[in-house]
Amino acid sequence: MFSYPLVKDHKVFISWNGKHVVTLTGNKAQAFTDKIAGLDEAAAQLLMARSTGNFRRGNEKHRKSECDGFSTEHAQ
């Protein structure tokens, strides 16, 4: 889960599961805070994911137990 504390000098620190991922400053930080202000939790999570640059392509790896019905037993 993403989180973002705001600090005094108008920086936004975005973290993923407690680990710092990216720092937004200047215009990017202002645009981020303007956009996230009216979002619900799911939309806010998506915005934070896209803001990191690492979670926006949809090709993130999932744990094997989370794969939907994929099994290598039937592969020949």
N, CA, C and O atoms as a CHARMM CRD file, in Angstrom:
* protein
*
  304
    1    1 MET  N      0.84100  -1.16300   0.00000 PROA 1      0.00000
    2    1 MET  CA     0.00000   0.00000   0.00000 PROA 1      0.00000
    3    1 MET  C      0.89900   1.24400   0.00000 PROA 1      0.00000
    4    1 MET  O      1.92100   1.29000   0.68500 PROA 1      0.00000
    5    2 PHE  N      0.50300   2.22500  -0.76600 PROA 2      0.00000
    6    2 PHE  CA     1.24200   3.47500  -0.85900 PROA 2      0.00000
    7    2 PHE  C      0.81500   4.42800   0.25200 PROA 2      0.00000
    8    2 PHE  O     -0.31100   4.37300   0.74700 PROA 2      0.00000
    9    3 SER  N      1.73900   5.29400   0.62500 PROA 3      0.00000
   10    3 SER  CA     1.43900   6.36800   1.56300 PROA 3      0.00000
   11    3 SER  C      2.26700   7.57900   1.16200 PROA 3      0.00000
   12    3 SER  O      3.26800   7.45600   0.45600 PROA 3      0.00000
   13    4 TYR  N      1.83700   8.74700   1.62000 PROA 4      0.00000
   14    4 TYR  CA     2.56800   9.96600   1.26700 PROA 4      0.00000
   15    4 TYR  C      2.45700  11.00000   2.37300 PROA 4      0.00000
   16    4 TYR  O      1.38200  11.56500   2.57600 PROA 4      0.00000
   17    5 PRO  N      3.53200  11.25900   3.08700 PROA 5      0.00000
   18    5 PRO  CA     3.50900  12.37000   4.03400 PROA 5      0.00000
   19    5 PRO  C      3.87700  13.67600   3.33200 PROA 5      0.00000
   20    5 PRO  O      4.72600  13.69400   2.44100 PROA 5      0.00000
   21    6 LEU  N      3.24300  14.74500   3.73300 PROA 6      0.00000
   22    6 LEU  CA     3.58800  16.07300   3.23400 PROA 6      0.00000
   23    6 LEU  C      4.52100  16.71700   4.24600 PROA 6      0.00000
   24    6 LEU  O      4.30000  16.60900   5.45200 PROA 6      0.00000
   25    7 VAL  N      5.55600  17.38200   3.76600 PROA 7      0.00000
   26    7 VAL  CA     6.49300  18.03200   4.67800 PROA 7      0.00000
   27    7 VAL  C      6.45800  19.54000   4.47500 PROA 7      0.00000
   28    7 VAL  O      5.88500  20.03200   3.50300 PROA 7      0.00000
   29    8 LYS  N      7.06900  20.26200   5.39000 PROA 8      0.00000
   30    8 LYS  CA     6.99600  21.72200   5.39600 PROA 8      0.00000
   31    8 LYS  C      7.48100  22.38000   4.11200 PROA 8      0.00000
   32    8 LYS  O      6.88700  23.35800   3.65900 PROA 8      0.00000
   33    9 ASP  N      8.52700  21.87000   3.53100 PROA 9      0.00000
   34    9 ASP  CA     9.10300  22.52000   2.34800 PROA 9      0.00000
   35    9 ASP  C      8.41400  22.10600   1.05100 PROA 9      0.00000
   36    9 ASP  O      9.01900  22.16500  -0.02000 PROA 9      0.00000
   37   10 HSD  N      7.15500  21.68900   1.14000 PROA 10     0.00000
   38   10 HSD  CA     6.31000  21.36400  -0.01500 PROA 10     0.00000
   39   10 HSD  C      6.86900  20.21700  -0.85400 PROA 10     0.00000
   40   10 HSD  O      6.81500  20.24300  -2.08300 PROA 10     0.00000
   41   11 LYS  N      7.39800  19.22800  -0.17600 PROA 11     0.00000
   42   11 LYS  CA     7.83600  18.01000  -0.84400 PROA 11     0.00000
   43   11 LYS  C      6.85600  16.90700  -0.49100 PROA 11     0.00000
   44   11 LYS  O      6.23700  16.92700   0.57300 PROA 11     0.00000
   45   12 VAL  N      6.72200  15.95000  -1.38900 PROA 12     0.00000
   46   12 VAL  CA     5.85900  14.79100  -1.15300 PROA 12     0.00000
   47   12 VAL  C      6.74200  13.55900  -1.23300 PROA 12     0.00000
   48   12 VAL  O      7.39300  13.31700  -2.25000 PROA 12     0.00000
   49   13 PHE  N      6.76300  12.77900  -0.15500 PROA 13     0.00000
   50   13 PHE  CA     7.51600  11.53100  -0.12900 PROA 13     0.00000
   51   13 PHE  C      6.53900  10.38800  -0.29500 PROA 13     0.00000
   52   13 PHE  O      5.70100  10.16200   0.57800 PROA 13     0.00000
   53   14 ILE  N      6.62800   9.65700  -1.40600 PROA 14     0.00000
   54   14 ILE  CA     5.73900   8.52400  -1.64900 PROA 14     0.00000
   55   14 ILE  C      6.47300   7.24500  -1.25700 PROA 14     0.00000
   56   14 ILE  O      7.59900   6.99500  -1.68800 PROA 14     0.00000
   57   15 SER  N      5.80400   6.44000  -0.42700 PROA 15     0.00000
   58   15 SER  CA     6.38000   5.18600   0.05900 PROA 15     0.00000
   59   15 SER  C      5.49200   4.02200  -0.33800 PROA 15     0.00000
   60   15 SER  O      4.27800   4.16900  -0.48700 PROA 15     0.00000
   61   16 TRP  N      6.11600   2.86100  -0.50700 PROA 16     0.00000
   62   16 TRP  CA     5.40400   1.61300  -0.79500 PROA 16     0.00000
   63   16 TRP  C      5.73000   0.65400   0.33300 PROA 16     0.00000
   64   16 TRP  O      6.88700   0.27100   0.50700 PROA 16     0.00000
   65   17 ASN  N      4.72800   0.26400   1.09800 PROA 17     0.00000
   66   17 ASN  CA     4.89800  -0.63400   2.24200 PROA 17     0.00000
   67   17 ASN  C      5.99600  -0.15500   3.18100 PROA 17     0.00000
   68   17 ASN  O      6.79500  -0.95500   3.66900 PROA 17     0.00000
   69   18 GLY  N      6.03600   1.14700   3.43100 PROA 18     0.00000
   70   18 GLY  CA     6.97300   1.71600   4.36800 PROA 18     0.00000
   71   18 GLY  C      8.35300   2.03200   3.81900 PROA 18     0.00000
   72   18 GLY  O      9.20000   2.55500   4.54400 PROA 18     0.00000
   73   19 LYS  N      8.59500   1.72300   2.54900 PROA 19     0.00000
   74   19 LYS  CA     9.89600   2.00200   1.94200 PROA 19     0.00000
   75   19 LYS  C      9.76900   3.17500   0.97900 PROA 19     0.00000
   76   19 LYS  O      8.88400   3.19700   0.12400 PROA 19     0.00000
   77   20 HSD  N     10.66100   4.14500   1.12700 PROA 20     0.00000
   78   20 HSD  CA    10.63400   5.33300   0.27400 PROA 20     0.00000
   79   20 HSD  C     10.84900   4.94400  -1.18600 PROA 20     0.00000
   80   20 HSD  O     11.77200   4.19600  -1.50800 PROA 20     0.00000
   81   21 VAL  N      9.98600   5.45900  -2.06700 PROA 21     0.00000
   82   21 VAL  CA    10.08200   5.15200  -3.49400 PROA 21     0.00000
   83   21 VAL  C     10.49500   6.37300  -4.29200 PROA 21     0.00000
   84   21 VAL  O     11.40000   6.29300  -5.12300 PROA 21     0.00000
   85   22 VAL  N      9.83700   7.51600  -4.05000 PROA 22     0.00000
   86   22 VAL  CA    10.11800   8.70800  -4.83900 PROA 22     0.00000
   87   22 VAL  C      9.78800   9.96100  -4.02200 PROA 22     0.00000
   88   22 VAL  O      8.93200   9.93800  -3.13800 PROA 22     0.00000
   89   23 THR  N     10.47500  11.03200  -4.33500 PROA 23     0.00000
   90   23 THR  CA    10.19800  12.33900  -3.73900 PROA 23     0.00000
   91   23 THR  C      9.75300  13.27900  -4.84900 PROA 23     0.00000
   92   23 THR  O     10.44400  13.43300  -5.85600 PROA 23     0.00000
   93   24 LEU  N      8.60300  13.90500  -4.66500 PROA 24     0.00000
   94   24 LEU  CA     8.10500  14.89200  -5.62400 PROA 24     0.00000
   95   24 LEU  C      8.36200  16.28300  -5.05700 PROA 24     0.00000
   96   24 LEU  O      8.10700  16.54000  -3.88000 PROA 24     0.00000
   97   25 THR  N      8.86700  17.17400  -5.89900 PROA 25     0.00000
   98   25 THR  CA     9.13300  18.54300  -5.48500 PROA 25     0.00000
   99   25 THR  C      8.57100  19.51000  -6.51500 PROA 25     0.00000
  100   25 THR  O      8.23100  19.12000  -7.63200 PROA 25     0.00000
  101   26 GLY  N      8.48000  20.75500  -6.13100 PROA 26     0.00000
  102   26 GLY  CA     8.08300  21.80700  -7.06000 PROA 26     0.00000
  103   26 GLY  C      6.71300  21.60500  -7.67100 PROA 26     0.00000
  104   26 GLY  O      5.74800  21.28200  -6.97900 PROA 26     0.00000
  105   27 ASN  N      6.63900  21.80200  -8.99700 PROA 27     0.00000
  106   27 ASN  CA     5.36200  21.69900  -9.71600 PROA 27     0.00000
  107   27 ASN  C      4.76600  20.30100  -9.65000 PROA 27     0.00000
  108   27 ASN  O      3.54600  20.15300  -9.58300 PROA 27     0.00000
  109   28 LYS  N      5.61000  19.27400  -9.66800 PROA 28     0.00000
  110   28 LYS  CA     5.10400  17.90400  -9.58600 PROA 28     0.00000
  111   28 LYS  C      4.43800  17.64500  -8.24300 PROA 28     0.00000
  112   28 LYS  O      3.39800  16.99000  -8.18100 PROA 28     0.00000
  113   29 ALA  N      5.02900  18.15300  -7.17600 PROA 29     0.00000
  114   29 ALA  CA     4.44100  17.98500  -5.84700 PROA 29     0.00000
  115   29 ALA  C      3.12000  18.73800  -5.75100 PROA 29     0.00000
  116   29 ALA  O      2.15500  18.22600  -5.18400 PROA 29     0.00000
  117   30 GLN  N      3.06900  19.93900  -6.29600 PROA 30     0.00000
  118   30 GLN  CA     1.83600  20.73300  -6.25600 PROA 30     0.00000
  119   30 GLN  C      0.73400  20.06700  -7.07000 PROA 30     0.00000
  120   30 GLN  O     -0.40900  19.99100  -6.62000 PROA 30     0.00000
  121   31 ALA  N      1.06700  19.58400  -8.26500 PROA 31     0.00000
  122   31 ALA  CA     0.08100  18.89600  -9.10500 PROA 31     0.00000
  123   31 ALA  C     -0.43000  17.63800  -8.40800 PROA 31     0.00000
  124   31 ALA  O     -1.62300  17.34000  -8.45800 PROA 31     0.00000
  125   32 PHE  N      0.46900  16.90300  -7.76000 PROA 32     0.00000
  126   32 PHE  CA     0.08500  15.68900  -7.04100 PROA 32     0.00000
  127   32 PHE  C     -0.90000  16.00900  -5.92200 PROA 32     0.00000
  128   32 PHE  O     -1.94100  15.36100  -5.81200 PROA 32     0.00000
  129   33 THR  N     -0.58600  16.99700  -5.09300 PROA 33     0.00000
  130   33 THR  CA    -1.46700  17.32300  -3.97600 PROA 33     0.00000
  131   33 THR  C     -2.81600  17.86600  -4.45700 PROA 33     0.00000
  132   33 THR  O     -3.84000  17.62700  -3.81800 PROA 33     0.00000
  133   34 ASP  N     -2.82300  18.59100  -5.56900 PROA 34     0.00000
  134   34 ASP  CA    -4.08400  19.07600  -6.13500 PROA 34     0.00000
  135   34 ASP  C     -4.94600  17.91600  -6.62400 PROA 34     0.00000
  136   34 ASP  O     -6.15800  17.90300  -6.41000 PROA 34     0.00000
  137   35 LYS  N     -4.31500  16.94400  -7.28000 PROA 35     0.00000
  138   35 LYS  CA    -5.06300  15.80600  -7.83400 PROA 35     0.00000
  139   35 LYS  C     -5.57000  14.87300  -6.75400 PROA 35     0.00000
  140   35 LYS  O     -6.69600  14.38300  -6.84400 PROA 35     0.00000
  141   36 ILE  N     -4.76700  14.61600  -5.73600 PROA 36     0.00000
  142   36 ILE  CA    -5.12800  13.59300  -4.74900 PROA 36     0.00000
  143   36 ILE  C     -6.16000  14.09200  -3.73900 PROA 36     0.00000
  144   36 ILE  O     -6.78800  13.29300  -3.04400 PROA 36     0.00000
  145   37 ALA  N     -6.33100  15.39600  -3.65900 PROA 37     0.00000
  146   37 ALA  CA    -7.21000  15.98500  -2.64800 PROA 37     0.00000
  147   37 ALA  C     -8.63200  15.42700  -2.66800 PROA 37     0.00000
  148   37 ALA  O     -9.20100  15.18500  -1.60500 PROA 37     0.00000
  149   38 GLY  N     -9.21400  15.22000  -3.83500 PROA 38     0.00000
  150   38 GLY  CA   -10.59700  14.77900  -3.89100 PROA 38     0.00000
  151   38 GLY  C    -10.79600  13.32000  -4.23700 PROA 38     0.00000
  152   38 GLY  O    -11.91300  12.91600  -4.56000 PROA 38     0.00000
  153   39 LEU  N     -9.74600  12.51700  -4.18000 PROA 39     0.00000
  154   39 LEU  CA    -9.84400  11.11800  -4.60100 PROA 39     0.00000
  155   39 LEU  C    -10.19200  10.18600  -3.45200 PROA 39     0.00000
  156   39 LEU  O     -9.84500  10.44300  -2.29900 PROA 39     0.00000
  157   40 ASP  N    -10.88600   9.09600  -3.78400 PROA 40     0.00000
  158   40 ASP  CA   -11.11600   8.05700  -2.78400 PROA 40     0.00000
  159   40 ASP  C     -9.83600   7.22400  -2.65300 PROA 40     0.00000
  160   40 ASP  O     -8.87400   7.45200  -3.38600 PROA 40     0.00000
  161   41 GLU  N     -9.82000   6.27600  -1.73900 PROA 41     0.00000
  162   41 GLU  CA    -8.60000   5.52300  -1.43200 PROA 41     0.00000
  163   41 GLU  C     -8.06800   4.74700  -2.63800 PROA 41     0.00000
  164   41 GLU  O     -6.86100   4.75200  -2.88000 PROA 41     0.00000
  165   42 ALA  N     -8.93200   4.08800  -3.39100 PROA 42     0.00000
  166   42 ALA  CA    -8.48000   3.29900  -4.54300 PROA 42     0.00000
  167   42 ALA  C     -7.86900   4.18700  -5.62000 PROA 42     0.00000
  168   42 ALA  O     -6.82500   3.85800  -6.18300 PROA 42     0.00000
  169   43 ALA  N     -8.51200   5.29900  -5.90500 PROA 43     0.00000
  170   43 ALA  CA    -8.00000   6.22100  -6.91100 PROA 43     0.00000
  171   43 ALA  C     -6.70000   6.88100  -6.44000 PROA 43     0.00000
  172   43 ALA  O     -5.79800   7.12600  -7.24100 PROA 43     0.00000
  173   44 ALA  N     -6.61200   7.16300  -5.14600 PROA 44     0.00000
  174   44 ALA  CA    -5.38600   7.74300  -4.59300 PROA 44     0.00000
  175   44 ALA  C     -4.22300   6.75800  -4.71500 PROA 44     0.00000
  176   44 ALA  O     -3.10300   7.15500  -5.03700 PROA 44     0.00000
  177   45 GLN  N     -4.48600   5.48300  -4.45800 PROA 45     0.00000
  178   45 GLN  CA    -3.45100   4.45700  -4.59900 PROA 45     0.00000
  179   45 GLN  C     -2.95900   4.38400  -6.04000 PROA 45     0.00000
  180   45 GLN  O     -1.75900   4.25400  -6.28300 PROA 45     0.00000
  181   46 LEU  N     -3.87600   4.46600  -6.98900 PROA 46     0.00000
  182   46 LEU  CA    -3.50800   4.42600  -8.40400 PROA 46     0.00000
  183   46 LEU  C     -2.67700   5.64700  -8.78400 PROA 46     0.00000
  184   46 LEU  O     -1.68900   5.52300  -9.50800 PROA 46     0.00000
  185   47 LEU  N     -3.06700   6.81700  -8.30500 PROA 47     0.00000
  186   47 LEU  CA    -2.30400   8.02900  -8.58200 PROA 47     0.00000
  187   47 LEU  C     -0.88800   7.92900  -8.01600 PROA 47     0.00000
  188   47 LEU  O      0.07400   8.31000  -8.68300 PROA 47     0.00000
  189   48 MET  N     -0.75700   7.42100  -6.79600 PROA 48     0.00000
  190   48 MET  CA     0.57200   7.26900  -6.20100 PROA 48     0.00000
  191   48 MET  C      1.40500   6.25100  -6.97600 PROA 48     0.00000
  192   48 MET  O      2.60700   6.44400  -7.16100 PROA 48     0.00000
  193   49 ALA  N      0.78100   5.18400  -7.42400 PROA 49     0.00000
  194   49 ALA  CA     1.50300   4.18200  -8.21500 PROA 49     0.00000
  195   49 ALA  C      2.01300   4.78900  -9.50900 PROA 49     0.00000
  196   49 ALA  O      3.16000   4.56600  -9.89600 PROA 49     0.00000
  197   50 ARG  N      1.17800   5.54300 -10.16600 PROA 50     0.00000
  198   50 ARG  CA     1.59400   6.16900 -11.42300 PROA 50     0.00000
  199   50 ARG  C      2.66100   7.23300 -11.20100 PROA 50     0.00000
  200   50 ARG  O      3.52700   7.43600 -12.05200 PROA 50     0.00000
  201   51 SER  N      2.60200   7.90500 -10.07000 PROA 51     0.00000
  202   51 SER  CA     3.57400   8.95100  -9.77500 PROA 51     0.00000
  203   51 SER  C      4.96800   8.39900  -9.52800 PROA 51     0.00000
  204   51 SER  O      5.95500   9.11300  -9.70700 PROA 51     0.00000
  205   52 THR  N      5.06600   7.14500  -9.12200 PROA 52     0.00000
  206   52 THR  CA     6.38400   6.55900  -8.85100 PROA 52     0.00000
  207   52 THR  C      7.12500   6.22800 -10.13200 PROA 52     0.00000
  208   52 THR  O      8.35500   6.24900 -10.15800 PROA 52     0.00000
  209   53 GLY  N      6.39300   5.92300 -11.19800 PROA 53     0.00000
  210   53 GLY  CA     7.03900   5.55800 -12.44800 PROA 53     0.00000
  211   53 GLY  C      7.39100   4.09100 -12.52900 PROA 53     0.00000
  212   53 GLY  O      7.71000   3.60600 -13.61500 PROA 53     0.00000
  213   54 ASN  N      7.34700   3.36300 -11.42800 PROA 54     0.00000
  214   54 ASN  CA     7.72800   1.95500 -11.41600 PROA 54     0.00000
  215   54 ASN  C      6.53200   1.02000 -11.41000 PROA 54     0.00000
  216   54 ASN  O      6.69000  -0.17900 -11.63800 PROA 54     0.00000
  217   55 PHE  N      5.36200   1.53100 -11.15800 PROA 55     0.00000
  218   55 PHE  CA     4.19300   0.68300 -10.98200 PROA 55     0.00000
  219   55 PHE  C      3.09300   1.00500 -11.98300 PROA 55     0.00000
  220   55 PHE  O      1.93200   0.67600 -11.73900 PROA 55     0.00000
  221   56 ARG  N      3.42100   1.62700 -13.08100 PROA 56     0.00000
  222   56 ARG  CA     2.36000   2.09600 -13.96800 PROA 56     0.00000
  223   56 ARG  C      2.20000   1.28300 -15.23800 PROA 56     0.00000
  224   56 ARG  O      1.29200   1.55900 -16.02200 PROA 56     0.00000
  225   57 ARG  N      3.03100   0.31100 -15.46700 PROA 57     0.00000
  226   57 ARG  CA     2.98300  -0.40100 -16.73600 PROA 57     0.00000
  227   57 ARG  C      2.07500  -1.62200 -16.71500 PROA 57     0.00000
  228   57 ARG  O      1.75000  -2.16600 -17.77000 PROA 57     0.00000
  229   58 GLY  N      1.66400  -2.05700 -15.54200 PROA 58     0.00000
  230   58 GLY  CA     0.80000  -3.21800 -15.44600 PROA 58     0.00000
  231   58 GLY  C      1.54500  -4.52900 -15.55200 PROA 58     0.00000
  232   58 GLY  O      0.92300  -5.58600 -15.66600 PROA 58     0.00000
  233   59 ASN  N      2.86800  -4.48300 -15.51800 PROA 59     0.00000
  234   59 ASN  CA     3.63700  -5.71900 -15.65000 PROA 59     0.00000
  235   59 ASN  C      4.35100  -6.07500 -14.35800 PROA 59     0.00000
  236   59 ASN  O      5.39300  -6.73100 -14.38100 PROA 59     0.00000
  237   60 GLU  N      3.80000  -5.64900 -13.24000 PROA 60     0.00000
  238   60 GLU  CA     4.41300  -5.97100 -11.97400 PROA 60     0.00000
  239   60 GLU  C      4.31000  -7.47400 -11.73300 PROA 60     0.00000
  240   60 GLU  O      3.33300  -8.11200 -12.12600 PROA 60     0.00000
  241   61 LYS  N      5.30400  -8.01500 -11.09800 PROA 61     0.00000
  242   61 LYS  CA     5.31900  -9.44800 -10.82400 PROA 61     0.00000
  243   61 LYS  C      4.39500  -9.75000  -9.65000 PROA 61     0.00000
  244   61 LYS  O      4.33100  -8.99100  -8.68300 PROA 61     0.00000
  245   62 HSD  N      3.68900 -10.85600  -9.74700 PROA 62     0.00000
  246   62 HSD  CA     2.81200 -11.30200  -8.67600 PROA 62     0.00000
  247   62 HSD  C      3.39000 -12.56800  -8.07300 PROA 62     0.00000
  248   62 HSD  O      4.12000 -13.31200  -8.72800 PROA 62     0.00000
  249   63 ARG  N      3.05300 -12.79500  -6.82900 PROA 63     0.00000
  250   63 ARG  CA     3.47700 -14.04500  -6.21200 PROA 63     0.00000
  251   63 ARG  C      2.79800 -15.19100  -6.92000 PROA 63     0.00000
  252   63 ARG  O      1.70600 -15.03200  -7.46600 PROA 63     0.00000
  253   64 LYS  N      3.43200 -16.33500  -6.91300 PROA 64     0.00000
  254   64 LYS  CA     2.91000 -17.50500  -7.61600 PROA 64     0.00000
  255   64 LYS  C      1.49900 -17.85800  -7.14200 PROA 64     0.00000
  256   64 LYS  O      0.66100 -18.26000  -7.94900 PROA 64     0.00000
  257   65 SER  N      1.23200 -17.71200  -5.85800 PROA 65     0.00000
  258   65 SER  CA    -0.08000 -18.06400  -5.32400 PROA 65     0.00000
  259   65 SER  C     -1.17200 -17.10900  -5.78700 PROA 65     0.00000
  260   65 SER  O     -2.35400 -17.43600  -5.68000 PROA 65     0.00000
  261   66 GLU  N     -0.80700 -15.94300  -6.29700 PROA 66     0.00000
  262   66 GLU  CA    -1.80000 -14.97500  -6.74800 PROA 66     0.00000
  263   66 GLU  C     -2.16100 -15.13300  -8.21900 PROA 66     0.00000
  264   66 GLU  O     -3.11200 -14.50600  -8.68600 PROA 66     0.00000
  265   67 CYS  N     -1.42600 -15.95200  -8.95300 PROA 67     0.00000
  266   67 CYS  CA    -1.71100 -16.13600 -10.38100 PROA 67     0.00000
  267   67 CYS  C     -3.04000 -16.85400 -10.53800 PROA 67     0.00000
  268   67 CYS  O     -3.32800 -17.80300  -9.80900 PROA 67     0.00000
  269   68 ASP  N     -3.82900 -16.41300 -11.46600 PROA 68     0.00000
  270   68 ASP  CA    -5.16900 -16.97300 -11.66900 PROA 68     0.00000
  271   68 ASP  C     -5.12100 -18.19800 -12.55400 PROA 68     0.00000
  272   68 ASP  O     -5.11800 -18.07400 -13.77800 PROA 68     0.00000
  273   69 GLY  N     -5.08300 -19.36900 -11.96700 PROA 69     0.00000
  274   69 GLY  CA    -5.22300 -20.59500 -12.71000 PROA 69     0.00000
  275   69 GLY  C     -4.06200 -20.98000 -13.60100 PROA 69     0.00000
  276   69 GLY  O     -4.18500 -21.93800 -14.36300 PROA 69     0.00000
  277   70 PHE  N     -2.95200 -20.28700 -13.54500 PROA 70     0.00000
  278   70 PHE  CA    -1.82400 -20.63300 -14.39400 PROA 70     0.00000
  279   70 PHE  C     -1.06500 -21.78700 -13.77600 PROA 70     0.00000
  280   70 PHE  O     -0.71100 -21.75600 -12.59800 PROA 70     0.00000
  281   71 SER  N     -0.82400 -22.78700 -14.56900 PROA 71     0.00000
  282   71 SER  CA    -0.09000 -23.94700 -14.08900 PROA 71     0.00000
  283   71 SER  C      0.87100 -24.39900 -15.15500 PROA 71     0.00000
  284   71 SER  O      0.52100 -24.46100 -16.33400 PROA 71     0.00000
  285   72 THR  N      2.07500 -24.71400 -14.74800 PROA 72     0.00000
  286   72 THR  CA     3.07300 -25.18700 -15.71400 PROA 72     0.00000
  287   72 THR  C      2.96600 -26.68700 -15.92700 PROA 72     0.00000
  288   72 THR  O      3.67800 -27.22800 -16.77300 PROA 72     0.00000
  289   73 GLU  N      2.09800 -27.38200 -15.18500 PROA 73     0.00000
  290   73 GLU  CA     1.95200 -28.82600 -15.31500 PROA 73     0.00000
  291   73 GLU  C      1.45000 -29.21800 -16.69800 PROA 73     0.00000
  292   73 GLU  O      1.79700 -30.28800 -17.19900 PROA 73     0.00000
  293   74 HSD  N      0.64400 -28.37400 -17.31800 PROA 74     0.00000
  294   74 HSD  CA     0.04900 -28.70900 -18.60500 PROA 74     0.00000
  295   74 HSD  C      0.88800 -28.24200 -19.78600 PROA 74     0.00000
  296   74 HSD  O      0.56900 -28.56300 -20.93100 PROA 74     0.00000
  297   75 ALA  N      1.94900 -27.49200 -19.52900 PROA 75     0.00000
  298   75 ALA  CA     2.79100 -27.01500 -20.61200 PROA 75     0.00000
  299   75 ALA  C      3.64300 -28.15000 -21.14400 PROA 75     0.00000
  300   75 ALA  O      4.20600 -28.92800 -20.37400 PROA 75     0.00000
  301   76 GLN  N      3.73400 -28.24100 -22.43600 PROA 76     0.00000
  302   76 GLN  CA     4.51300 -29.31000 -23.07700 PROA 76     0.00000
  303   76 GLN  C      5.70300 -28.74200 -23.75500 PROA 76     0.00000
  304   76 GLN  O      6.48500 -29.48200 -24.35300 PROA 76     0.00000
